[in-house]
Amino acid sequence: MSVSLKRMDRPKRGLRRLVILFVLALIGAAGFLSVKFLEMEPPVINLSIQNRLLGRQSSLPLRITDKKSGVRDFVILLRQGKHDIVLMHRQFVRKGGLTGGPPTVAETVKIDAAALGLSDGRADLLIKAHDFSYWHWGQGNETTVSYPLIFDTKAPKLSFVDGPRLIKPGSAGIIIYRANEELSKSGLNINGHYFPGFPVKARGRGIYGALIGLPYNTEKIKTAFISAVDRAGNEGRLNIGLEVRKTIKHRDRINISESFLKLKMPQFAQNYPEMKGTLLEEFLYVNNNIRHRNAAKIREICLHTSPQRFWKGRFERMRRSSRRAGFADYRTYYYKGRVIDHQVHKGLDLASIRHARIQAANAGQVVYAGYLGIYGNVVILDHGQGLFSLYAHLSQIKVAVGDMVKKGGLLGRSGHTGMAGGDHLHFSILVDGVFVNPVEWWDKNWVRLNVEQYLR
């Protein structure tokens, strides 16, 4: 009897196990579904807006993220006064039974103030997004963010204050101008070359200046204008009158000897193994291709300048030196009595004793210290606000990039590296990458009358 009862209990115990497992499965499924469909994490809205001041046209990158149930919809409103303008509205469909919407949505919010009829002044950008969660009785989680904005669609007003009306090729100067509001960027454009501006704080609020340099070969100024961008991105422009004062071209004859080629070309071949042909062909390659490459490198270096002015007063000339070649000399190269090439010398050659001390002409920061083709071993100083000086053909370099040097600080020793035929210093002054006549910057009266007086 007892045996049969035990046999009858076995099915009941098995049934109870099944019921328990079924209930546990239901609880697990309910938990999974609640986590999946009843999650309470709202969407995350990220609008890339660096400046709350907007101009005529703006493009703002938007990113909405919901990693759990996905983005269901979002709407973007622009509210100004009593008017609401719908800029964008997107709805998404659920991808499947157990999946939601897209986990990430990326858009660009474009605002055309004129097309939307917006007025200058305050406005609010509102963004609302929902996800596919069944929380809140199926409405999903909601995120709402608001961005206060200020619209400014008026271009900055510019006026000319001070500066030259006539300028010689290879000469430098400064243009002073006024703006009626704070600028994020401004400068002067001459024949397509841009000279960045900077605030002249000593002359009061809204006063800006730009150092300029006219290339040695300029025959006519076709365009000269001040351009400015305010904090809202509006652009203003003011044409200015600037004319070229003609100068006399200086010419020089350079004789290339066989001994010079035999000495120098193997040195260049170590740095430029692509050189081929005879010694003369290698020379022409260096004097043209490498020269152009070096010029491009110098322009690249001069694109980056400190907004702070480091220099003061006139630039110092190499001590106890004699001039061997002038600025903007039009050189004709001869080999065995015949013309082989033409180039222009963009600096001054100064000679003193062998391995003479080379000192900084003015205070600045070292932005280049190393080998540079035809210039040999070179140091370039940034004096701030677009002004640079270059020291070439050095036998030794005593500074490193990043060093701050005072006027008269030791940079290195003179030598004959690069294309130099003898021990000397090649010295150049540049304004935003334009080579200008260093002689002007040696003259304290010229510096005071043409630059410094405008900065006070």
GULUM-193516 format. One record per residue (C-alpha): y, x negated, z negated; residue in three letters. Coordinates in Angstrom, 2 decimals, padded with zeros to 5 digits. Layout:
// GULUM-193516
{north->Y&east->X&up->Z&residuo->ALA}
...
// end
This chain:
// GULUM-193516
{north->000.00&east->000.00&up->000.00&residuo->MET}
{north->002.40&east->-002.77&up->-001.01&residuo->SER}
{north->001.55&east->-004.67&up->002.14&residuo->VAL}
{north->002.49&east->-001.77&up->004.39&residuo->SER}
{north->005.82&east->-001.28&up->002.55&residuo->LEU}
{north->006.75&east->-004.91&up->003.15&residuo->LYS}
{north->005.94&east->-004.47&up->006.82&residuo->ARG}
{north->008.22&east->-001.42&up->006.93&residuo->MET}
{north->011.12&east->-003.39&up->005.29&residuo->ASP}
{north->011.09&east->-006.10&up->007.96&residuo->ARG}
{north->012.66&east->-003.96&up->010.72&residuo->PRO}
{north->015.32&east->-002.77&up->008.29&residuo->LYS}
{north->016.29&east->-006.31&up->007.36&residuo->ARG}
{north->016.44&east->-007.27&up->011.05&residuo->GLY}
{north->018.62&east->-004.27&up->011.74&residuo->LEU}
{north->020.97&east->-005.22&up->008.93&residuo->ARG}
{north->021.28&east->-008.73&up->010.38&residuo->ARG}
{north->022.14&east->-007.31&up->013.78&residuo->LEU}
{north->024.75&east->-005.03&up->012.25&residuo->VAL}
{north->026.27&east->-007.93&up->010.32&residuo->ILE}
{north->026.34&east->-010.13&up->013.42&residuo->LEU}
{north->027.88&east->-007.30&up->015.44&residuo->PHE}
{north->030.58&east->-006.75&up->012.83&residuo->VAL}
{north->031.30&east->-010.48&up->012.68&residuo->LEU}
{north->031.51&east->-010.56&up->016.47&residuo->ALA}
{north->033.95&east->-007.65&up->016.42&residuo->LEU}
{north->036.05&east->-009.39&up->013.80&residuo->ILE}
{north->036.00&east->-012.61&up->015.84&residuo->GLY}
{north->036.90&east->-010.77&up->019.04&residuo->ALA}
{north->039.65&east->-008.89&up->017.24&residuo->ALA}
{north->040.97&east->-012.16&up->015.86&residuo->GLY}
{north->040.87&east->-013.78&up->019.29&residuo->PHE}
{north->042.59&east->-010.83&up->020.92&residuo->LEU}
{north->045.21&east->-010.64&up->018.19&residuo->SER}
{north->045.97&east->-014.34&up->018.56&residuo->VAL}
{north->046.00&east->-014.02&up->022.34&residuo->LYS}
{north->047.79&east->-010.71&up->022.75&residuo->PHE}
{north->049.57&east->-010.16&up->019.42&residuo->LEU}
{north->051.02&east->-013.66&up->019.06&residuo->GLU}
{north->054.51&east->-013.68&up->017.54&residuo->MET}
{north->056.02&east->-016.81&up->019.09&residuo->GLU}
{north->059.07&east->-015.90&up->021.24&residuo->PRO}
{north->060.00&east->-017.59&up->024.53&residuo->PRO}
{north->062.10&east->-020.76&up->024.39&residuo->VAL}
{north->065.28&east->-020.80&up->026.51&residuo->ILE}
{north->066.87&east->-024.10&up->027.54&residuo->ASN}
{north->070.07&east->-024.07&up->029.59&residuo->LEU}
{north->071.37&east->-027.49&up->030.64&residuo->SER}
{north->075.08&east->-027.18&up->030.02&residuo->ILE}
{north->076.93&east->-030.36&up->029.08&residuo->GLN}
{north->080.40&east->-028.90&up->029.30&residuo->ASN}
{north->081.36&east->-025.37&up->028.26&residuo->ARG}
{north->084.39&east->-025.69&up->030.54&residuo->LEU}
{north->083.45&east->-024.42&up->034.02&residuo->LEU}
{north->085.39&east->-024.60&up->037.28&residuo->GLY}
{north->085.26&east->-022.76&up->040.59&residuo->ARG}
{north->081.57&east->-023.35&up->041.22&residuo->GLN}
{north->078.88&east->-024.32&up->038.74&residuo->SER}
{north->075.13&east->-024.89&up->038.87&residuo->SER}
{north->073.29&east->-024.78&up->035.54&residuo->LEU}
{north->069.57&east->-025.69&up->035.36&residuo->PRO}
{north->067.60&east->-023.12&up->033.32&residuo->LEU}
{north->064.12&east->-023.47&up->031.83&residuo->ARG}
{north->062.25&east->-020.70&up->029.97&residuo->ILE}
{north->058.95&east->-021.60&up->028.31&residuo->THR}
{north->056.22&east->-019.51&up->026.64&residuo->ASP}
{north->052.96&east->-021.43&up->026.38&residuo->LYS}
{north->050.92&east->-018.67&up->024.70&residuo->LYS}
{north->051.28&east->-015.36&up->026.54&residuo->SER}
{north->053.65&east->-016.43&up->029.33&residuo->GLY}
{north->057.06&east->-015.20&up->030.46&residuo->VAL}
{north->057.26&east->-011.49&up->031.30&residuo->ARG}
{north->060.91&east->-011.16&up->032.34&residuo->ASP}
{north->064.41&east->-012.46&up->031.80&residuo->PHE}
{north->067.94&east->-011.36&up->032.61&residuo->VAL}
{north->071.17&east->-013.37&up->032.75&residuo->ILE}
{north->074.51&east->-011.64&up->032.18&residuo->LEU}
{north->078.04&east->-012.96&up->032.36&residuo->LEU}
{north->080.39&east->-010.99&up->030.13&residuo->ARG}
{north->084.15&east->-011.24&up->030.48&residuo->GLN}
{north->086.20&east->-008.65&up->028.67&residuo->GLY}
{north->084.56&east->-005.27&up->029.25&residuo->LYS}
{north->082.75&east->-006.34&up->032.41&residuo->HIS}
{north->079.09&east->-007.39&up->032.54&residuo->ASP}
{north->077.89&east->-009.18&up->035.67&residuo->ILE}
{north->074.16&east->-009.59&up->036.27&residuo->VAL}
{north->073.67&east->-013.09&up->037.64&residuo->LEU}
{north->069.88&east->-013.07&up->037.74&residuo->MET}
{north->066.97&east->-010.77&up->036.83&residuo->HIS}
{north->063.32&east->-011.75&up->037.19&residuo->ARG}
{north->060.10&east->-009.89&up->036.33&residuo->GLN}
{north->056.58&east->-011.32&up->036.46&residuo->PHE}
{north->053.13&east->-009.71&up->036.56&residuo->VAL}
{north->050.20&east->-010.52&up->034.30&residuo->ARG}
{north->047.85&east->-012.87&up->036.12&residuo->LYS}
{north->044.63&east->-011.37&up->034.76&residuo->GLY}
{north->042.93&east->-009.57&up->031.88&residuo->GLY}
{north->042.94&east->-012.49&up->029.49&residuo->LEU}
{north->045.88&east->-014.37&up->030.95&residuo->THR}
{north->049.60&east->-013.73&up->030.76&residuo->GLY}
{north->052.56&east->-014.68&up->032.88&residuo->GLY}
{north->053.81&east->-018.11&up->033.95&residuo->PRO}
{north->054.06&east->-020.53&up->031.00&residuo->PRO}
{north->057.25&east->-022.06&up->032.42&residuo->THR}
{north->060.00&east->-020.68&up->034.63&residuo->VAL}
{north->062.63&east->-023.00&up->036.14&residuo->ALA}
{north->065.74&east->-021.64&up->037.88&residuo->GLU}
{north->069.27&east->-022.74&up->038.70&residuo->THR}
{north->072.05&east->-020.43&up->037.54&residuo->VAL}
{north->074.81&east->-020.56&up->040.14&residuo->LYS}
{north->078.26&east->-019.24&up->039.27&residuo->ILE}
{north->080.96&east->-018.80&up->041.91&residuo->ASP}
{north->084.03&east->-017.78&up->039.92&residuo->ALA}
{north->086.02&east->-016.46&up->042.90&residuo->ALA}
{north->083.12&east->-014.50&up->044.41&residuo->ALA}
{north->082.39&east->-012.88&up->041.04&residuo->LEU}
{north->086.03&east->-012.00&up->040.47&residuo->GLY}
{north->086.28&east->-014.01&up->037.26&residuo->LEU}
{north->089.59&east->-014.83&up->035.63&residuo->SER}
{north->090.47&east->-018.10&up->033.96&residuo->ASP}
{north->089.72&east->-017.95&up->030.26&residuo->GLY}
{north->086.89&east->-016.99&up->027.91&residuo->ARG}
{north->083.53&east->-015.57&up->029.03&residuo->ALA}
{north->080.04&east->-015.38&up->027.53&residuo->ASP}
{north->076.77&east->-016.17&up->029.26&residuo->LEU}
{north->073.91&east->-014.08&up->027.82&residuo->LEU}
{north->070.24&east->-014.79&up->028.51&residuo->ILE}
{north->067.44&east->-012.49&up->027.30&residuo->LYS}
{north->063.72&east->-013.15&up->027.85&residuo->ALA}
{north->060.42&east->-011.39&up->026.90&residuo->HIS}
{north->056.85&east->-012.62&up->026.91&residuo->ASP}
{north->053.53&east->-010.83&up->027.57&residuo->PHE}
{north->052.55&east->-010.50&up->023.91&residuo->SER}
{north->051.57&east->-006.98&up->022.74&residuo->TYR}
{north->053.61&east->-007.53&up->019.62&residuo->TRP}
{north->056.36&east->-005.00&up->018.86&residuo->HIS}
{north->054.21&east->-002.13&up->020.20&residuo->TRP}
{north->053.67&east->-003.81&up->023.53&residuo->GLY}
{north->057.28&east->-004.81&up->024.16&residuo->GLN}
{north->056.54&east->-008.49&up->023.50&residuo->GLY}
{north->058.53&east->-011.16&up->021.73&residuo->ASN}
{north->062.19&east->-011.40&up->022.66&residuo->GLU}
{north->064.66&east->-014.27&up->022.72&residuo->THR}
{north->068.39&east->-013.79&up->023.25&residuo->THR}
{north->070.88&east->-016.63&up->023.47&residuo->VAL}
{north->074.61&east->-016.63&up->024.09&residuo->SER}
{north->076.77&east->-019.44&up->025.46&residuo->TYR}
{north->080.56&east->-019.20&up->025.07&residuo->PRO}
{north->082.31&east->-020.50&up->028.19&residuo->LEU}
{north->085.84&east->-021.23&up->029.34&residuo->ILE}
{north->086.66&east->-020.86&up->033.03&residuo->PHE}
{north->089.32&east->-023.09&up->034.57&residuo->ASP}
{north->089.60&east->-022.82&up->038.34&residuo->THR}
{north->092.95&east->-024.52&up->038.87&residuo->LYS}
{north->093.04&east->-028.03&up->040.35&residuo->ALA}
{north->094.85&east->-030.69&up->038.32&residuo->PRO}
{north->098.45&east->-031.30&up->039.35&residuo->LYS}
{north->099.24&east->-034.92&up->040.14&residuo->LEU}
{north->102.53&east->-036.77&up->040.54&residuo->SER}
{north->103.37&east->-040.34&up->041.51&residuo->PHE}
{north->105.12&east->-042.30&up->038.75&residuo->VAL}
{north->105.31&east->-046.01&up->039.63&residuo->ASP}
{north->103.91&east->-048.59&up->042.01&residuo->GLY}
{north->104.58&east->-050.54&up->045.20&residuo->PRO}
{north->105.50&east->-048.94&up->048.49&residuo->ARG}
{north->104.85&east->-052.13&up->050.47&residuo->LEU}
{north->101.84&east->-054.38&up->049.95&residuo->ILE}
{north->100.63&east->-057.50&up->051.75&residuo->LYS}
{north->097.05&east->-057.94&up->052.97&residuo->PRO}
{north->095.17&east->-059.80&up->050.24&residuo->GLY}
{north->097.69&east->-058.75&up->047.61&residuo->SER}
{north->097.16&east->-056.67&up->044.47&residuo->ALA}
{north->099.16&east->-054.21&up->042.40&residuo->GLY}
{north->098.93&east->-051.09&up->040.29&residuo->ILE}
{north->099.66&east->-047.42&up->040.92&residuo->ILE}
{north->100.78&east->-045.25&up->037.97&residuo->ILE}
{north->100.40&east->-041.46&up->038.17&residuo->TYR}
{north->100.63&east->-038.40&up->035.95&residuo->ARG}
{north->098.23&east->-035.46&up->035.52&residuo->ALA}
{north->099.02&east->-032.15&up->033.83&residuo->ASN}
{north->095.63&east->-032.04&up->032.07&residuo->GLU}
{north->092.85&east->-034.27&up->030.81&residuo->GLU}
{north->090.82&east->-035.84&up->033.61&residuo->LEU}
{north->087.15&east->-036.74&up->033.68&residuo->SER}
{north->087.58&east->-039.00&up->036.72&residuo->LYS}
{north->090.47&east->-040.24&up->038.83&residuo->SER}
{north->091.49&east->-043.10&up->041.06&residuo->GLY}
{north->093.13&east->-044.22&up->044.25&residuo->LEU}
{north->091.58&east->-044.20&up->047.71&residuo->ASN}
{north->092.95&east->-046.65&up->050.29&residuo->ILE}
{north->091.35&east->-046.62&up->053.74&residuo->ASN}
{north->088.11&east->-045.35&up->052.22&residuo->GLY}
{north->087.92&east->-047.87&up->049.36&residuo->HIS}
{north->087.99&east->-046.28&up->045.92&residuo->TYR}
{north->089.84&east->-047.89&up->043.00&residuo->PHE}
{north->088.95&east->-046.13&up->039.71&residuo->PRO}
{north->091.77&east->-045.10&up->037.42&residuo->GLY}
{north->092.11&east->-045.40&up->033.65&residuo->PHE}
{north->094.38&east->-043.87&up->030.98&residuo->PRO}
{north->097.55&east->-045.85&up->030.26&residuo->VAL}
{north->097.80&east->-044.85&up->026.61&residuo->LYS}
{north->100.91&east->-046.93&up->025.95&residuo->ALA}
{north->102.88&east->-044.67&up->028.31&residuo->ARG}
{north->101.82&east->-041.41&up->026.73&residuo->GLY}
{north->099.41&east->-038.58&up->027.31&residuo->ARG}
{north->098.51&east->-037.70&up->030.88&residuo->GLY}
{north->099.53&east->-041.09&up->032.35&residuo->ILE}
{north->096.91&east->-042.97&up->034.36&residuo->TYR}
{north->096.81&east->-046.21&up->036.32&residuo->GLY}
{north->094.65&east->-047.81&up->039.00&residuo->ALA}
{north->094.59&east->-051.49&up->039.92&residuo->LEU}
{north->094.50&east->-051.87&up->043.70&residuo->ILE}
{north->093.78&east->-054.67&up->046.12&residuo->GLY}
{north->094.34&east->-054.69&up->049.86&residuo->LEU}
{north->091.69&east->-056.51&up->051.94&residuo->PRO}
{north->092.97&east->-059.66&up->053.66&residuo->TYR}
{north->092.39&east->-058.21&up->057.15&residuo->ASN}
{north->094.18&east->-054.87&up->056.68&residuo->THR}
{north->096.51&east->-054.11&up->059.59&residuo->GLU}
{north->097.41&east->-050.51&up->058.77&residuo->LYS}
{north->096.98&east->-048.10&up->055.89&residuo->ILE}
{north->095.58&east->-044.94&up->057.44&residuo->LYS}
{north->094.89&east->-043.05&up->054.21&residuo->THR}
{north->096.22&east->-043.54&up->050.69&residuo->ALA}
{north->095.82&east->-040.82&up->048.10&residuo->PHE}
{north->095.23&east->-040.25&up->044.41&residuo->ILE}
{north->092.18&east->-038.12&up->043.65&residuo->SER}
{north->091.35&east->-036.55&up->040.30&residuo->ALA}
{north->088.68&east->-034.33&up->038.78&residuo->VAL}
{north->089.39&east->-032.37&up->035.60&residuo->ASP}
{north->086.88&east->-031.54&up->032.85&residuo->ARG}
{north->085.97&east->-028.29&up->034.62&residuo->ALA}
{north->085.13&east->-030.09&up->037.87&residuo->GLY}
{north->088.23&east->-029.01&up->039.81&residuo->ASN}
{north->089.50&east->-031.63&up->042.26&residuo->GLU}
{north->093.12&east->-032.47&up->042.92&residuo->GLY}
{north->094.63&east->-034.81&up->045.49&residuo->ARG}
{north->098.03&east->-036.37&up->046.12&residuo->LEU}
{north->098.92&east->-038.40&up->049.21&residuo->ASN}
{north->101.15&east->-041.41&up->048.59&residuo->ILE}
{north->103.22&east->-043.56&up->050.91&residuo->GLY}
{north->101.89&east->-047.10&up->051.14&residuo->LEU}
{north->102.63&east->-049.49&up->053.98&residuo->GLU}
{north->101.42&east->-052.94&up->054.96&residuo->VAL}
{north->103.77&east->-055.90&up->054.90&residuo->ARG}
{north->102.51&east->-058.25&up->057.58&residuo->LYS}
{north->101.72&east->-061.87&up->056.80&residuo->THR}
{north->100.93&east->-065.00&up->058.80&residuo->ILE}
{north->097.28&east->-065.92&up->059.25&residuo->LYS}
{north->096.27&east->-069.40&up->058.13&residuo->HIS}
{north->093.65&east->-071.22&up->060.15&residuo->ARG}
{north->091.33&east->-074.04&up->059.20&residuo->ASP}
{north->088.88&east->-076.28&up->061.04&residuo->ARG}
{north->085.51&east->-077.10&up->059.45&residuo->ILE}
{north->083.44&east->-079.88&up->060.99&residuo->ASN}
{north->079.70&east->-079.63&up->060.33&residuo->ILE}
{north->077.96&east->-082.99&up->060.42&residuo->SER}
{north->074.30&east->-083.79&up->060.92&residuo->GLU}
{north->074.16&east->-085.38&up->057.48&residuo->SER}
{north->075.53&east->-082.18&up->055.90&residuo->PHE}
{north->072.82&east->-080.11&up->057.60&residuo->LEU}
{north->070.08&east->-082.51&up->056.54&residuo->LYS}
{north->071.31&east->-082.40&up->052.94&residuo->LEU}
{north->072.00&east->-078.67&up->052.56&residuo->LYS}
{north->069.52&east->-076.78&up->054.72&residuo->MET}
{north->066.39&east->-077.93&up->052.80&residuo->PRO}
{north->068.11&east->-076.75&up->049.60&residuo->GLN}
{north->068.71&east->-073.29&up->051.07&residuo->PHE}
{north->065.15&east->-073.16&up->052.43&residuo->ALA}
{north->063.83&east->-073.34&up->048.87&residuo->GLN}
{north->065.62&east->-070.08&up->048.04&residuo->ASN}
{north->065.33&east->-068.43&up->051.46&residuo->TYR}
{north->061.90&east->-069.34&up->052.92&residuo->PRO}
{north->062.43&east->-066.91&up->055.81&residuo->GLU}
{north->064.80&east->-069.44&up->057.44&residuo->MET}
{north->063.48&east->-070.72&up->060.78&residuo->LYS}
{north->064.53&east->-072.86&up->063.71&residuo->GLY}
{north->066.57&east->-076.01&up->064.01&residuo->THR}
{north->068.92&east->-077.21&up->061.28&residuo->LEU}
{north->071.83&east->-075.69&up->063.20&residuo->LEU}
{north->070.05&east->-072.35&up->063.55&residuo->GLU}
{north->069.31&east->-072.41&up->059.83&residuo->GLU}
{north->072.98&east->-073.11&up->059.10&residuo->PHE}
{north->074.08&east->-070.15&up->061.21&residuo->LEU}
{north->071.55&east->-067.94&up->059.41&residuo->TYR}
{north->072.95&east->-068.98&up->056.03&residuo->VAL}
{north->076.59&east->-068.78&up->057.12&residuo->ASN}
{north->076.12&east->-065.23&up->058.40&residuo->ASN}
{north->073.07&east->-063.39&up->057.00&residuo->ASN}
{north->073.04&east->-064.98&up->053.56&residuo->ILE}
{north->076.85&east->-064.77&up->053.35&residuo->ARG}
{north->076.71&east->-061.01&up->054.03&residuo->HIS}
{north->073.93&east->-060.60&up->051.46&residuo->ARG}
{north->075.95&east->-062.48&up->048.87&residuo->ASN}
{north->079.02&east->-060.34&up->049.60&residuo->ALA}
{north->076.97&east->-057.17&up->049.08&residuo->ALA}
{north->075.72&east->-058.49&up->045.74&residuo->LYS}
{north->079.25&east->-059.24&up->044.59&residuo->ILE}
{north->080.40&east->-055.73&up->045.58&residuo->ARG}
{north->077.49&east->-054.28&up->043.63&residuo->GLU}
{north->078.43&east->-056.29&up->040.53&residuo->ILE}
{north->082.05&east->-055.16&up->040.76&residuo->CYS}
{north->081.07&east->-051.48&up->040.81&residuo->LEU}
{north->080.57&east->-051.66&up->037.05&residuo->HIS}
{north->083.61&east->-052.57&up->034.99&residuo->THR}
{north->084.66&east->-052.09&up->031.40&residuo->SER}
{north->087.26&east->-049.35&up->030.81&residuo->PRO}
{north->088.80&east->-051.71&up->028.25&residuo->GLN}
{north->091.34&east->-054.32&up->029.29&residuo->ARG}
{north->090.34&east->-057.80&up->028.11&residuo->PHE}
{north->092.90&east->-059.94&up->029.96&residuo->TRP}
{north->096.48&east->-060.69&up->028.98&residuo->LYS}
{north->099.22&east->-062.57&up->030.77&residuo->GLY}
{north->098.82&east->-064.84&up->033.75&residuo->ARG}
{north->095.49&east->-066.37&up->034.81&residuo->PHE}
{north->095.09&east->-070.10&up->034.21&residuo->GLU}
{north->094.57&east->-072.49&up->037.10&residuo->ARG}
{north->091.91&east->-075.21&up->036.88&residuo->MET}
{north->093.51&east->-078.08&up->034.99&residuo->ARG}
{north->094.65&east->-081.19&up->036.84&residuo->ARG}
{north->093.31&east->-079.88&up->040.14&residuo->SER}
{north->094.48&east->-080.11&up->043.73&residuo->SER}
{north->094.03&east->-077.39&up->046.32&residuo->ARG}
{north->091.59&east->-078.17&up->049.12&residuo->ARG}
{north->091.42&east->-074.76&up->050.86&residuo->ALA}
{north->093.49&east->-071.57&up->050.70&residuo->GLY}
{north->092.82&east->-067.88&up->050.37&residuo->PHE}
{north->092.08&east->-065.95&up->053.58&residuo->ALA}
{north->091.91&east->-069.10&up->055.70&residuo->ASP}
{north->090.42&east->-068.18&up->059.07&residuo->TYR}
{north->087.84&east->-070.89&up->059.52&residuo->ARG}
{north->086.43&east->-072.14&up->062.79&residuo->THR}
{north->083.24&east->-074.18&up->062.47&residuo->TYR}
{north->082.59&east->-077.09&up->064.83&residuo->TYR}
{north->079.37&east->-078.99&up->065.45&residuo->TYR}
{north->079.46&east->-082.04&up->067.74&residuo->LYS}
{north->082.81&east->-080.94&up->069.10&residuo->GLY}
{north->081.93&east->-077.35&up->070.01&residuo->ARG}
{north->082.69&east->-074.07&up->068.22&residuo->VAL}
{north->079.63&east->-072.60&up->066.51&residuo->ILE}
{north->080.96&east->-069.96&up->064.10&residuo->ASP}
{north->083.94&east->-068.16&up->062.54&residuo->HIS}
{north->084.32&east->-067.02&up->058.90&residuo->GLN}
{north->087.09&east->-066.25&up->056.42&residuo->VAL}
{north->087.48&east->-068.10&up->053.11&residuo->HIS}
{north->087.88&east->-065.53&up->050.30&residuo->LYS}
{north->089.10&east->-067.76&up->047.52&residuo->GLY}
{north->090.72&east->-071.07&up->046.66&residuo->LEU}
{north->089.00&east->-074.46&up->046.59&residuo->ASP}
{north->090.21&east->-076.66&up->043.73&residuo->LEU}
{north->089.11&east->-080.24&up->043.14&residuo->ALA}
{north->089.50&east->-082.53&up->040.16&residuo->SER}
{north->087.19&east->-085.15&up->038.69&residuo->ILE}
{north->083.44&east->-085.02&up->039.23&residuo->ARG}
{north->081.74&east->-082.47&up->036.95&residuo->HIS}
{north->085.07&east->-081.23&up->035.62&residuo->ALA}
{north->085.22&east->-078.63&up->032.86&residuo->ARG}
{north->085.44&east->-075.12&up->034.32&residuo->ILE}
{north->087.26&east->-072.77&up->031.97&residuo->GLN}
{north->087.82&east->-069.02&up->031.99&residuo->ALA}
{north->091.10&east->-068.17&up->033.68&residuo->ALA}
{north->091.50&east->-065.24&up->031.28&residuo->ASN}
{north->089.54&east->-063.36&up->028.63&residuo->ALA}
{north->086.58&east->-061.34&up->029.85&residuo->GLY}
{north->082.88&east->-060.63&up->029.73&residuo->GLN}
{north->080.23&east->-062.52&up->031.71&residuo->VAL}
{north->078.58&east->-060.11&up->034.16&residuo->VAL}
{north->076.83&east->-062.69&up->036.34&residuo->TYR}
{north->075.62&east->-066.22&up->035.67&residuo->ALA}
{north->073.19&east->-067.76&up->038.14&residuo->GLY}
{north->072.48&east->-068.80&up->041.71&residuo->TYR}
{north->074.16&east->-066.86&up->044.52&residuo->LEU}
{north->073.47&east->-068.29&up->047.96&residuo->GLY}
{north->076.46&east->-069.88&up->049.68&residuo->ILE}
{north->078.34&east->-069.91&up->046.37&residuo->TYR}
{north->075.64&east->-071.94&up->044.62&residuo->GLY}
{north->075.69&east->-071.58&up->040.84&residuo->ASN}
{north->078.17&east->-068.84&up->039.96&residuo->VAL}
{north->079.82&east->-067.21&up->036.95&residuo->VAL}
{north->081.57&east->-063.84&up->037.35&residuo->ILE}
{north->083.80&east->-062.44&up->034.60&residuo->LEU}
{north->084.79&east->-058.80&up->034.17&residuo->ASP}
{north->088.32&east->-058.68&up->032.76&residuo->HIS}
{north->088.23&east->-054.89&up->032.46&residuo->GLY}
{north->089.62&east->-051.96&up->034.44&residuo->GLN}
{north->088.35&east->-053.31&up->037.77&residuo->GLY}
{north->089.62&east->-056.90&up->037.60&residuo->LEU}
{north->087.12&east->-059.78&up->038.09&residuo->PHE}
{north->087.17&east->-063.56&up->038.53&residuo->SER}
{north->084.51&east->-065.71&up->040.23&residuo->LEU}
{north->083.71&east->-069.41&up->039.70&residuo->TYR}
{north->081.40&east->-071.01&up->042.28&residuo->ALA}
{north->079.58&east->-074.26&up->043.21&residuo->HIS}
{north->078.99&east->-075.15&up->039.54&residuo->LEU}
{north->076.64&east->-077.97&up->038.59&residuo->SER}
{north->076.07&east->-076.48&up->035.13&residuo->GLN}
{north->076.46&east->-073.00&up->033.63&residuo->ILE}
{north->077.24&east->-072.81&up->029.91&residuo->LYS}
{north->077.38&east->-069.01&up->029.44&residuo->VAL}
{north->075.01&east->-066.05&up->029.78&residuo->ALA}
{north->075.42&east->-062.45&up->030.93&residuo->VAL}
{north->076.95&east->-060.36&up->028.17&residuo->GLY}
{north->078.92&east->-063.21&up->026.58&residuo->ASP}
{north->082.55&east->-062.52&up->025.72&residuo->MET}
{north->084.80&east->-065.48&up->026.54&residuo->VAL}
{north->088.39&east->-066.22&up->025.64&residuo->LYS}
{north->091.02&east->-067.58&up->028.00&residuo->LYS}
{north->090.19&east->-071.26&up->028.35&residuo->GLY}
{north->086.59&east->-070.83&up->027.18&residuo->GLY}
{north->084.06&east->-073.20&up->028.76&residuo->LEU}
{north->082.01&east->-071.62&up->031.56&residuo->LEU}
{north->080.35&east->-074.71&up->033.03&residuo->GLY}
{north->080.95&east->-077.84&up->035.07&residuo->ARG}
{north->082.11&east->-078.24&up->038.65&residuo->SER}
{north->079.65&east->-079.35&up->041.31&residuo->GLY}
{north->078.64&east->-079.01&up->044.95&residuo->HIS}
{north->075.87&east->-076.37&up->044.84&residuo->THR}
{north->075.60&east->-073.82&up->047.62&residuo->GLY}
{north->077.58&east->-074.51&up->050.79&residuo->MET}
{north->079.95&east->-076.99&up->049.14&residuo->ALA}
{north->080.33&east->-080.33&up->050.87&residuo->GLY}
{north->081.74&east->-082.06&up->047.78&residuo->GLY}
{north->082.38&east->-081.52&up->044.07&residuo->ASP}
{north->084.95&east->-078.73&up->043.63&residuo->HIS}
{north->085.53&east->-075.23&up->042.25&residuo->LEU}
{north->085.68&east->-072.17&up->044.48&residuo->HIS}
{north->087.82&east->-069.66&up->042.56&residuo->PHE}
{north->088.23&east->-065.99&up->043.49&residuo->SER}
{north->089.95&east->-062.92&up->042.03&residuo->ILE}
{north->088.62&east->-059.46&up->042.89&residuo->LEU}
{north->089.91&east->-055.94&up->042.29&residuo->VAL}
{north->087.03&east->-053.46&up->042.35&residuo->ASP}
{north->085.15&east->-055.71&up->044.77&residuo->GLY}
{north->088.13&east->-056.52&up->047.02&residuo->VAL}
{north->088.99&east->-060.24&up->047.20&residuo->PHE}
{north->092.71&east->-060.80&up->046.54&residuo->VAL}
{north->094.95&east->-063.86&up->046.46&residuo->ASN}
{north->094.44&east->-065.78&up->043.18&residuo->PRO}
{north->097.84&east->-067.50&up->043.54&residuo->VAL}
{north->099.56&east->-064.24&up->042.53&residuo->GLU}
{north->097.59&east->-064.06&up->039.29&residuo->TRP}
{north->098.59&east->-067.65&up->038.37&residuo->TRP}
{north->102.26&east->-066.65&up->038.45&residuo->ASP}
{north->103.41&east->-065.20&up->035.11&residuo->LYS}
{north->106.44&east->-063.54&up->036.71&residuo->ASN}
{north->104.32&east->-061.87&up->039.39&residuo->TRP}
{north->101.83&east->-060.61&up->036.78&residuo->VAL}
{north->104.65&east->-059.27&up->034.60&residuo->ARG}
{north->106.61&east->-057.59&up->037.40&residuo->LEU}
{north->103.70&east->-056.22&up->039.44&residuo->ASN}
{north->101.16&east->-055.23&up->036.78&residuo->VAL}
{north->101.96&east->-055.67&up->033.10&residuo->GLU}
{north->105.34&east->-053.93&up->033.03&residuo->GLN}
{north->103.68&east->-050.74&up->034.30&residuo->TYR}
{north->101.15&east->-050.79&up->031.46&residuo->LEU}
{north->103.79&east->-050.72&up->028.69&residuo->ARG}
// end
